[in-house]
Amino acid sequence: MKYSVDFNECLKDSPKFRASLEDAESDIESLELKLEKLVKLCNIMMDTGKAFNTANSGFINGIRDLASYFHDDSLVSGDNKVAASLSRFAHAMNEMLKYFSILMDQANRCVCKNLNNFIKNDVRKVKEARKHFEKISDDMDNALIRNASAQRSKQPECEEAYNVLTAMKSCFAHTSLDYVFQINVLQSKKRFEVLGTMLSFMHAQNTFFHQGHDLFADLEVYMKDVASQVDELSAKAKVERKEMEERHTLVQQKEVKSTTNQTSTDDEDKIVVTEGYLFKRTTNAFRTWVRRWFTIKEGKLVYRKRSKDSLTIMEEDLRLCTVKPVLETERRFCFEVLSPARSHTLQAESEDECQLWMNAIINNISWAYRDQTRNNNPPEESSEPSVLDPASGVSIPNTQSKPSPRPSKAFISQQLLQIPGNDKCCDCGASDPRWASINLGITLCIECSGIHRSFGVHMSKVRSITLDAWDPEQTKVMMELGNDIINRVYAAKLNDSIAVPATPESNRNIREAWIRAKYVKKAFVNKLPGAKSPSGERIRSWSVKKKIRKSVTTTKQNSREDSESEDVASGLMEAVMSVSSVNKDSDSGLGGSSPDVIVFGTDIQQVAEFSKNLDLDSSEGSATEEEEEGDAKSTTSWEDMSKLDPNILLYKAAEARNLAVMLEALTHGADVNWANKDDEGKTPIMKAVEAGSLTACEYLLLNGAKLDRKDTTGKTPLHHATIHGHTGQVCQFLKRGADLNAKDNSGKDPLTIAVEAANADIVTLLRLSKLNDEMKETEGYFGQTSDETFQDVFKDFSNMASNNPEKLKRK
């Protein structure tokens, strides 16, 4: 066997030995570098493989999710359903992913671990032997020099130097042999270690590709079946498309009755269902006509828009109604549905269809009476005999009984109770509450509502959910708050020693003590955050998260256009609590994430998701320019932590349109009429006007905001609403009795400002209010309600501002 370094030359320590030693050492260093590079590349390969696995796993999950979409697909039967095929393909890909994971694991075991062990053990031994050899070699040179320099006259010194030299020669010889041994062993071992390592990895590669081949060999037959099924589906789709194209000829053969889908049977006890499109005249001031899909079913007349929208009940009980044709209008094919409370004018597309609808309503009235008689539970109004309608000649029931509740109120009640927590009383937890505190934004049972009412309207304004009339702005305040949000503030830290929480079975004394401690004493409210977070970090500044407005698009034409369908605006609402912790992840506006700022309103929770057609943010549309969700700033301006107090928090929350943070500021004692000296003496409601939020203004008004306060320029909230062109807020303030004649420091009243801005809607509202006030003074009916025209116009503007704000954005 030929060694890298000769042992004989080693003992001589000849120049040849030293030269071969240098070559061997250089070779070992080169080997070490290349092995380390290979290990590093293998690690990179494994990291890339992990990323590939992650991406591939996500793709497979996407296939499985797509398979769930085709789960109920009945067009394909047997084992070749789309969902089954996709699931099987995903399973095969997942198996390949497992095989690849095993391959990466083998790469780690075979390459990285083996070569790392070789470097750390074998190469390190050679290096350590080299260090020891160099040290002994230096000692040997020193011993030779000492022996050579010993003086003959000093015999003991010569003997000592000779003895040291002899010992060093022996030690050097053994050390040299050990070093050469380590080098030769490494040179011989490196061959089979490297080859063995790569051979193991190649076996792993071989296994990986064999497993993949076997897997797809089993799947090949199934894939051929799926391919034939795809061809069959494609051919079938072509045939169906051709058949559907030929159906355009059916339009010419369409009969008049086909426009109205009517289902009935010969059995007089069976329900009659009629549905189709009709034009309906709205009851607002504009008396416009809108096209709706009407349905008569189970004695009810309901309608909906063409889009996916909830049903609006026009008449709850057709037994109280009659129908007759309308001949005194310019429109053709009209008929009228009359009830004790109101009338509805509808228009069909033809004379035959008009007659068909009238007969369908009459038949449903008859069916409703027969169904009531069958159940042996006749209503009070059905006990009266039928009478003959002279206009239509149709026998109808006597309709002198009390009319059913307005559908809009029932719908509002349903929507309010769907807000999380509102299905139970906010204070005692009793189910099915029917009362509400509109300034607190909570629902209550009748017992707790009586206690709230006893505290006075300055503390809680109690309304009936089902009986009282609600303004759209009040409904939106309720929709943005709710029992869950209120209890997270007013009942944040319960303490039984102060008051025992009320239950549905509690007596009045326990209820009153609990409600007084909760709302009057505010005993369970958390404190505002201090200059330091709970973890000890120093908080430098704070801000309030802004509630984003959705832009109003032309699709808003599907909005409510009549008073009967005043749907409660909803959507995704955010309950924003502020005292939880320092916000470490939000955009601080100070150059990125910051650990020393707090954003009030970062604890965002999705409270409820209602019908997609309902849009809570529509009430925020009175601003002249819409903010897109992606473009709006997430917070208001940043304030120093030393300036944090409830008043400035309320002011900033009003600017951010964030009712939940406004609520929290009020619980900590904020003055709703506080004037900010650093901002021209403006009050929170003036800031809400600038933000263009009807809901924030209504919340402040419900909680005691005054409309006669002026800023340093002499402007009232009405001035600010007029200047910004916010028609909805002008209407809102005028309904609350805002002073029309108040003048700012420049001597201008709101009407003068509106005339200069050429804002026709605001000029109309202001002049109508002024005229109404003059009529009251002239005719001498102080304290009485306004005339019906005034009320109708303002009601229409309120509904428009809340539900169709884009209509008020006219130049």
Residue pairs with C-beta under 8 A, 6 or more apart in sequence:
3 180
3 184
3 187
4 20
4 24
4 27
4 183
4 184
4 187
5 17
5 20
5 21
5 24
5 180
5 183
5 184
6 16
6 17
6 20
7 177
7 180
9 16
9 17
9 20
10 17
10 176
10 177
10 180
11 173
11 176
11 177
13 172
13 176
21 179
21 180
21 183
24 183
24 187
25 130
25 183
27 187
28 123
28 126
28 183
28 186
31 123
31 190
32 119
32 123
35 115
35 118
35 119
35 123
35 194
36 119
38 111
38 115
39 111
39 112
39 115
39 116
39 119
42 107
42 108
42 111
42 112
43 112
45 104
45 107
46 104
46 107
46 108
46 112
49 100
49 103
49 104
49 107
50 104
52 100
53 97
53 100
53 101
53 104
56 93
56 97
57 94
57 97
59 93
60 90
60 93
60 94
60 97
63 86
63 89
63 90
63 93
64 86
64 87
64 90
66 86
67 82
67 83
67 84
67 86
67 87
67 90
68 83
69 83
70 81
70 82
70 83
70 86
71 83
73 81
73 82
73 83
75 233
76 82
76 229
76 233
79 225
80 225
80 226
80 229
85 226
85 229
88 219
88 222
92 215
92 216
92 219
95 215
96 212
96 215
99 208
99 211
99 212
99 215
100 208
102 204
102 207
102 208
103 204
103 205
103 207
103 208
106 200
106 201
106 204
107 201
107 204
109 200
110 197
110 198
110 200
110 201
110 204
111 197
111 198
111 201
114 193
114 196
114 197
114 200
115 193
115 194
115 197
118 189
118 190
118 193
122 185
122 186
122 189
122 190
122 193
123 186
125 182
125 186
126 182
126 183
126 186
129 178
129 179
129 182
129 183
130 179
132 175
132 178
132 179
133 175
133 176
133 178
133 179
136 168
136 171
136 172
136 175
136 176
137 172
139 168
139 171
139 172
140 168
140 169
140 171
140 172
143 161
143 164
143 165
143 168
143 169
144 165
146 161
146 164
146 165
147 158
147 161
147 162
147 164
147 165
150 157
150 158
150 161
150 162
151 157
151 158
152 158
256 350
256 352
256 353
257 352
257 353
257 356
259 276
259 277
259 349
259 353
260 274
260 275
260 276
260 353
260 356
260 357
260 360
261 273
261 274
261 275
261 276
262 272
262 273
262 274
262 275
262 356
262 360
263 272
263 273
263 274
264 270
264 272
264 273
264 363
268 367
268 370
269 367
269 370
269 371
269 374
271 297
271 298
271 367
272 296
272 360
272 363
272 364
272 367
273 295
273 296
273 297
274 295
274 296
274 297
274 356
274 357
274 360
274 364
275 293
275 294
275 295
275 296
275 297
276 293
276 294
276 353
276 357
277 291
277 292
277 293
277 294
277 349
278 291
278 292
278 294
278 303
278 346
278 347
278 348
278 357
279 289
279 290
279 291
279 292
279 331
279 346
279 347
280 289
280 290
280 291
280 292
280 294
280 303
280 344
280 345
280 346
280 347
280 562
281 287
281 288
281 289
281 344
281 345
281 346
281 347
282 288
282 289
282 290
282 561
282 562
282 563
283 342
283 562
283 563
283 564
284 561
284 562
284 563
284 792
284 796
284 799
285 792
285 793
285 796
286 796
288 561
289 331
289 347
290 561
290 562
291 306
292 303
292 304
292 305
293 303
293 304
293 305
293 306
294 301
294 302
294 303
294 314
294 346
295 301
295 302
295 303
295 304
295 311
296 318
296 360
296 361
296 364
297 364
298 368
299 317
299 318
299 319
299 364
299 365
299 367
299 368
299 371
300 313
300 315
300 316
300 317
300 318
301 313
301 314
301 315
301 318
301 321
301 337
301 361
302 311
302 312
302 313
302 314
303 311
303 312
303 314
304 310
304 311
304 312
305 558
305 613
306 558
307 558
307 613
308 611
308 612
308 613
309 558
309 611
309 613
310 411
310 567
310 611
310 613
312 407
312 411
312 564
312 565
312 567
313 407
313 410
313 411
314 337
314 344
314 407
314 564
315 321
315 337
315 339
315 344
316 404
316 405
316 407
317 368
317 404
318 361
318 364
318 365
318 368
319 365
319 368
319 369
319 372
319 379
319 381
319 382
319 397
320 339
320 340
320 381
320 397
320 399
320 401
320 403
320 404
321 337
321 338
321 339
321 361
321 365
321 396
321 399
322 337
322 338
322 365
322 389
322 392
322 394
322 396
322 399
323 335
323 336
323 337
323 338
323 358
323 361
323 362
323 392
323 394
324 335
324 336
324 338
324 358
324 389
324 391
324 392
324 394
325 334
325 335
325 336
325 354
325 358
325 391
325 392
326 334
326 335
326 336
326 345
329 345
331 347
332 347
332 351
333 347
333 348
333 349
333 350
333 351
333 353
333 354
334 345
334 346
334 347
334 348
334 354
335 345
335 346
335 347
335 348
335 354
335 357
335 358
336 343
336 344
336 345
336 346
337 343
337 344
337 346
337 361
339 399
339 403
340 399
340 400
340 401
340 402
340 403
341 403
341 406
346 357
347 354
348 354
348 356
348 357
358 392
362 394
365 396
365 397
369 382
369 397
372 378
372 379
372 382
379 401
380 401
381 397
381 398
381 399
381 400
381 401
382 397
384 397
384 398
384 400
384 401
385 398
386 395
386 396
386 397
386 398
387 395
387 396
387 397
387 398
388 394
388 395
388 396
389 395
389 396
405 466
406 564
407 564
408 563
408 564
408 565
408 566
409 466
409 467
409 469
409 470
410 466
411 567
411 568
412 465
412 470
412 475
412 568
413 434
413 465
413 466
415 479
415 567
415 568
415 570
415 610
415 614
416 422
416 436
416 443
416 465
416 475
416 478
416 479
416 568
417 423
417 432
417 433
417 443
417 465
418 608
418 610
419 478
419 479
419 482
419 483
419 484
419 573
419 607
419 608
420 482
420 483
420 484
420 607
420 608
421 482
421 483
421 484
421 485
421 487
422 433
422 442
422 443
422 482
422 483
423 431
423 432
423 433
423 443
424 430
424 431
424 433
424 443
424 483
425 431
425 433
425 443
425 444
425 445
425 448
425 504
426 433
426 440
426 442
426 443
426 444
426 448
426 483
426 486
426 487
427 442
427 444
427 445
427 448
427 502
427 511
427 514
427 515
427 518
428 445
428 447
428 448
428 502
428 503
428 504
428 506
428 511
428 514
429 502
429 503
429 504
430 445
430 447
430 448
430 504
431 504
433 443
433 444
433 445
433 465
434 445
434 446
434 464
434 465
434 466
435 443
435 444
435 445
435 446
435 448
435 449
435 462
435 463
435 464
435 465
436 442
436 443
436 444
436 462
436 463
436 464
436 465
436 478
437 444
437 449
437 452
437 460
437 461
437 462
437 463
438 461
438 462
438 463
438 470
438 474
438 477
438 478
438 702
439 460
439 461
439 477
439 699
439 702
439 703
440 460
440 481
440 486
440 519
441 477
441 478
441 480
441 481
441 482
441 485
441 486
441 659
441 663
441 699
442 481
442 482
442 483
442 486
443 465
443 483
444 452
444 462
445 504
447 508
447 511
448 502
448 511
448 515
449 462
451 508
451 511
451 512
451 515
452 459
452 460
452 462
452 515
452 519
453 460
453 462
454 512
455 515
455 516
455 519
455 520
458 704
459 519
459 520
460 519
461 702
463 470
463 474
471 698
471 735
471 798
472 566
472 569
472 619
472 798
472 799
472 801
472 802
472 803
473 619
473 694
473 695
473 697
473 698
473 732
473 798
473 802
474 698
474 702
475 568
475 569
476 568
476 569
476 616
476 619
476 694
476 695
476 698
476 802
477 659
477 695
477 698
477 699
477 702
479 568
479 569
479 570
479 573
479 616
480 573
480 616
480 659
480 660
480 695
481 659
481 660
481 663
482 573
482 575
482 607
482 608
484 575
484 607
485 575
485 577
485 607
485 660
485 663
486 663
488 575
488 577
489 525
489 526
489 577
489 660
489 663
489 664
489 667
490 518
490 519
490 522
490 524
490 525
490 667
491 501
491 518
491 524
492 524
492 525
492 526
492 579
493 524
493 525
493 526
494 501
494 524
495 523
495 524
498 517
498 521
498 523
498 524
499 513
499 514
499 516
499 517
499 518
499 523
500 510
500 513
500 514
501 514
502 510
502 511
502 514
502 515
506 514
517 523
517 524
518 524
522 667
525 667
525 668
526 579
527 579
527 668
528 579
528 644
528 645
528 646
528 649
528 668
529 539
529 542
529 578
529 579
529 582
529 598
529 644
530 539
531 538
531 539
531 641
531 642
532 538
532 539
533 539
533 581
533 582
533 598
534 581
535 582
537 582
537 595
537 596
538 596
539 582
539 596
539 597
539 598
539 641
540 594
540 596
540 597
540 640
540 641
541 588
541 590
541 596
541 597
541 598
541 638
541 639
541 640
541 641
542 597
542 598
542 599
542 600
542 638
542 639
542 641
542 644
543 589
543 597
543 598
543 599
543 600
543 635
543 636
543 637
543 638
543 639
543 652
544 578
544 599
544 600
544 601
544 635
544 636
544 649
544 652
544 653
544 655
544 656
544 658
544 661
545 576
545 586
545 599
545 600
545 601
545 602
545 604
545 634
545 635
545 656
545 658
545 661
546 632
546 633
546 634
546 635
546 636
546 656
546 657
546 658
547 574
547 576
547 620
547 656
547 657
547 658
547 659
547 693
548 617
548 627
548 629
548 632
549 617
549 620
549 621
549 623
549 626
549 627
549 632
549 657
549 692
550 615
550 617
550 618
550 626
550 629
551 626
551 627
551 628
551 629
552 618
552 621
552 626
552 805
552 806
552 809
556 615
556 618
556 804
556 806
558 613
559 618
559 803
559 804
560 566
560 567
560 799
560 803
560 804
561 804
563 795
563 799
566 799
566 803
567 611
567 613
567 614
567 803
568 614
569 614
569 615
569 616
569 617
569 618
569 619
569 802
569 803
570 608
570 610
570 611
570 614
570 615
570 616
571 609
571 610
571 612
571 614
571 615
571 616
571 617
572 606
572 608
572 609
572 616
573 606
573 607
573 608
573 616
574 601
574 604
574 605
574 606
574 607
574 660
575 604
575 605
575 607
575 660
576 600
576 601
576 602
576 603
576 604
576 658
576 660
576 661
577 601
577 603
577 660
577 664
578 598
578 600
578 601
578 602
578 603
578 660
578 661
578 664
579 664
580 602
580 603
582 595
582 596
582 597
582 598
583 597
583 598
583 599
583 602
584 593
584 594
584 595
585 593
586 593
586 597
586 599
586 602
586 634
586 635
587 593
587 634
587 635
588 594
588 597
588 599
588 638
589 633
589 635
589 638
590 597
590 638
597 638
598 641
599 634
599 635
600 649
600 652
600 653
600 658
600 661
600 664
601 653
601 656
601 658
601 660
601 661
618 802
618 803
618 804
618 805
619 693
619 694
619 695
619 728
619 801
619 802
619 805
620 657
620 692
620 693
620 694
620 695
620 805
621 692
621 805
621 806
621 809
622 692
622 693
622 694
622 726
622 727
622 728
622 729
622 801
622 805
622 808
623 691
623 692
623 724
623 726
624 692
624 724
624 725
624 726
624 809
635 656
636 652
636 655
636 656
637 652
639 648
639 652
646 665
646 666
646 668
646 669
646 670
647 665
647 670
647 671
647 674
647 676
648 676
649 661
649 664
649 665
649 668
649 670
650 662
650 665
650 666
650 670
650 671
650 672
650 674
650 684
651 674
651 676
651 679
651 682
651 684
651 687
652 661
653 659
653 661
653 662
653 664
653 665
653 684
654 662
654 684
654 685
654 687
654 688
654 691
654 693
654 696
654 700
655 687
655 688
655 690
655 691
656 691
657 688
657 691
657 693
657 695
657 696
659 695
659 696
659 699
662 684
662 696
662 699
662 700
663 699
666 672
666 703
672 683
672 684
672 685
672 700
672 703
672 704
672 705
673 683
673 684
673 704
673 705
673 706
673 709
674 683
674 684
675 681
675 682
675 683
675 709
675 711
676 682
676 683
679 687
680 711
680 712
680 713
681 710
681 711
681 712
682 711
683 705
683 706
683 709
683 711
683 717
684 700
684 705
685 697
685 700
685 701
685 705
685 707
685 717
686 711
686 715
686 717
686 720
688 696
688 697
688 700
689 697
689 717
689 720
689 721
689 724
689 726
689 729
690 720
690 724
692 724
692 726
692 729
694 728
694 729
694 732
694 801
694 802
697 705
697 717
697 729
697 732
697 733
698 732
701 707
701 732
701 736
707 716
707 717
707 718
707 733
707 736
707 737
707 738
707 739
708 716
708 738
708 739
708 742
709 716
709 717
710 716
710 742
710 744
713 744
713 745
713 746
714 743
714 744
714 745
714 746
715 723
715 744
716 738
716 739
716 742
716 750
717 729
717 733
717 738
718 730
718 733
718 734
718 738
718 739
718 740
718 742
718 750
719 742
719 744
719 748
719 750
719 753
721 729
721 730
721 732
721 733
721 750
722 730
722 750
722 753
722 754
722 757
722 759
722 762
722 766
723 753
723 757
725 757
725 759
725 762
727 759
727 761
727 762
727 765
727 797
727 801
727 808
728 797
728 798
728 800
728 801
728 802
728 805
728 808
729 801
730 750
730 762
730 765
730 766
731 765
731 794
731 797
731 798
731 801
732 798
732 801
734 740
734 765
734 766
734 769
734 794
735 794
735 798
740 749
740 750
740 751
740 766
740 769
740 770
740 773
741 749
742 749
742 750
743 749
750 762
750 766
751 763
751 766
751 767
751 770
754 762
754 763
754 766
755 763
758 811
760 810
761 797
761 808
761 810
765 793
765 794
765 797
768 790
768 793
769 790
772 786
772 787
772 790
775 787
776 782
776 784
776 786
785 791
797 808
800 807
800 808
801 808
